[in-house]
Amino acid sequence: MVRVWFPSMFMRLISVQSAKRPPEAILRVPPSMTKFEIKEYLTKIYNIPVIKVNTMNYQGKWKRILGKRRIISYRRRNYKKAVVTFENTDIKNYKAVNYND
């Protein structure tokens, strides 16, 4: 029996800087995700060798919608930005793990 881990947190890829050595990727992750969880997520699901993870926390910005009779204010969600450094390999060759084989 193979145990499969389905993550409950999602990452959004912002940019990949593969011309740099070592290559880096910038991801937007939930604020509750730690550096260790980001590293485990990428190594276990995508088999990408991660050297280090740097994170930055951002507060959600306040936005206003000007209506005819009133002003509606709302706040966007807080988020965390992660800069992930990979080994000196070509990161375009990595794919997700296939457990059906």
VEXZAKE-50909 format. One record per residue: residue in three letters; x, y, z of N, C-alpha, C, O in turn. Coordinates in steps of 0.2 Angstrom, whole numbers, plus 2048, in hexadecimal, padded with zeros to 3 digits. Each point is the difference from the previous one (the first is absolute). Layout:
<nodes>
ALAXYZXYZXYZXYZ;...
</nodes>
This chain:
<nodes>
MET8047FA8007FC806800804806800805801804;VAL7FA8047F78048068007FC8058037FA8017FF;ARG80A8038067FC8068038028067FC8058017FD;VAL7F58028018008067FC7FF8068047FB800804;TRP8098067FC7FE8068047FD8057FC8038027FB;PHE7F78008067FD8057FD8008078047FE800805;PRO8068057F88018068047F98048007FC8007FC;SER80380380A7FA8048018028087FF7FC804800;MET80A7FD7FE8028077FF8038017F98037FB7FD;PHE7FB80A8008028017F98058067FF801804804;MET8047FB7F78058057FE7FE8037F97FE7FC7FC;ARG80480A8047FF8037F98078027FE804804803;LEU7FE7FA7F78078027FD7FF8077FD7FC8017FC;ILE8098038068008077FE8058017FA7FF8027FB;SER8077FB8078058017FA8067FB8028017FD806;VAL8028017F48067FB8018068047FD8008027FA;GLN8067FE8098068037FE8057FA7FF8047FF804;SER7FB7FE7F68057FA7FF8068027FD8057FC800;ALA7FC80A7FE8068037FD8058018068067FF7FF;LYS7F88028078048018068037F98027FD7FB7FF;ARG8098058048037FA802801801808804804801;PRO7F97F88037FB7FB7FF7F98037FE7FF806802;PRO7FD7F67FB7FA8037FE7FB8018068007FD805;GLU7FB8087FA7FC8028057F98007FD7FF8017FA;ALA7FC7FE80B7F98017FE7FD804805801800806;ILE7FA8057F97FC8048047F97FD8007FD8007FB;LEU8017FE80B7F97FE8017FC804805803803805;ARG7F67FD7FA7FC8038057FC7FA8047FD7FC7FD;VAL8048048097FE7FB8057FB802805800806801;PRO7FC7F68027FC8028068058038068057FD801;PRO7F88078038058038058017FB806805800803;SER7F77FA7FD8017FB8058057FB7FE8027FC805;MET8008047F58057FB7FE8078028028028067FF;THR8027F58048078028028057FE7FB7FE7FD7FA;LYS8088058078067FF7FB8017F87FF8017FE7FB;PHE7FE7FE80B8017F97FF7FA7FD7FC8027FB7FC;GLU7F88078057FB7FE7FC8008017F97FF7FC7FB;ILE80480A8038018027F98057FB7FD7FF7FE7FA;LYS80680180A8067FC7FD7FD7F87FF8027FD7FB;GLU7FB80180A7FD7F98007FB7FF7FA8007FB7FC;TYR7FC80A8037FB8007FB8038007F97FE7FC7FC;LEU8078088038047FF7F98047FA7FF8007FE7FB;THR80380080A8047FA8007FC7F97FF8027FC7FC;LYS7F98048087FC7FA8007FB7FF7FA7FF7FB7FD;ILE7FE80B8017FB7FF7FA8038017FA7FF7FC7FB;TYR8068098048038017F98077FD8008038017FA;ASN8007FC80B8077FE8008058057FE8057FE7FC;ILE7FA8088068058057FF8058018057FD801806;PRO8097FF7F98058018068018078028028047FC;VAL7FB7FD80A8008078038068018048017FC805;ILE80380A7FA8058028057FE8048068017FE805;LYS7FB8077F97FE8048067FA8047FE7FE8007FA;VAL7FE80280B7FA8047FF800806804801800806;ASN7FE8067F77FF8068037F98038007FD7FF7FA;THR80080380B7F98028007FF808802804802804;MET7F78017FA7FE8078017F98008017FC7FE7FC;ASN80280580A7F98018017FD8077FE803805801;TYR7F77FB7FC7FD8067FD7F98018037FC7FB801;GLN80280B8017FA8018027FB8027FA8038037FB;GLY7F77FB8067FB8017FA7FF8088007FF803805;LYS8007FF7F57FF8077FE7F98028017FC7FC7FF;TRP80380A8047F98038007FE8037F98048047FD;LYS7F67FA8017FE8037FA7F98038017FC7FE805;ARG8028077F77FA8048007FC8007FA8038017FA;ILE7F77FE8067FC8007FA7FB8068017FD801805;LEU8048047F77FC8068007F97FF7FD8008007FA;GLY7FB80080A7F97FF7FD7FD8077FF803805802;LYS7F67FB7FC7FD8068007FE803807800806801;ARG7FE7F68037FE8028078057FF8067FF803805;ARG8057F87FA8057FF8058067FD7FE8017FE7FA;ILE80480180A8077FE7FE8007F98047FF7FF806;ILE8037FC7F68007F98038087FE8008038007FB;SER7FF7FF80B8077FE8028007F98017FC7FD804;TYR80A7FF7F98017F98028077FF8008048047FD;ARG7FE7F78068087FE8008017FA7FD7FC7FB801;ARG8098057FB8027F97FD8047FC805801802805;ARG7FF7F77F98037FB8058088028018038027FC;ASN7FF7FC80A8077FF8018037FB7FD7FD7FB7FE;TYR8098058008047FB7FC807800802803804803;LYS8007F67FB8077FF8018047FF7FA7FD7FC7FC;LYS8088078028047FF7FA8067FC802804801805;ALA7FE7FA7F78057FB8028058007FA7FE7FF7FA;VAL8088028078068007FB8037F98018047FF805;VAL7FC7FD7F68027F98018067FF7FC8008027FA;THR8067FC8098067FF7FC8017F97FF8007FC804;PHE8018027F58017F97FE8077FE7FF805805800;GLU7FD7F57FF8077FE7FF8018027F97FC8037FC;ASN80B7FC8028028037F97FE7FC7FA8037FF7FB;THR7F77FD8067FE7FC7FA7FA8047FC7FE805803;ASP8007F87F87FB8047FC7FA7FE8027FE7FA800;ILE7FE80B8037FA7FF8037FA7FE7FC7FA7FE802;LYS8078037F77FB7FF7FB7FF7F87FF7FA7FE7FE;ASN80B7FE8047FF7F97FF7FC7FD8057FE7FA7FF;TYR8008098077FC7FD8057F98007FF7FD8057FD;LYS8007F58057F88007FF7FE7FD8068037FE805;ALA7F68027FC7FD7FD8068017F98008017FC7FB;VAL7FF80180C8017F98017F97FD7FE7FB802801;ASN8067F87FB7FB7FC7FE8007FA8048047FC7FF;TYR7F68038058007FA8047FD7FA7FD7FF7FB803;ASN7FE8067F77FD7FA7FD8057FB7FD7FE7FB7FE;ASP8088068018057FC7FD8027FA8058047FC7FE;
</nodes>
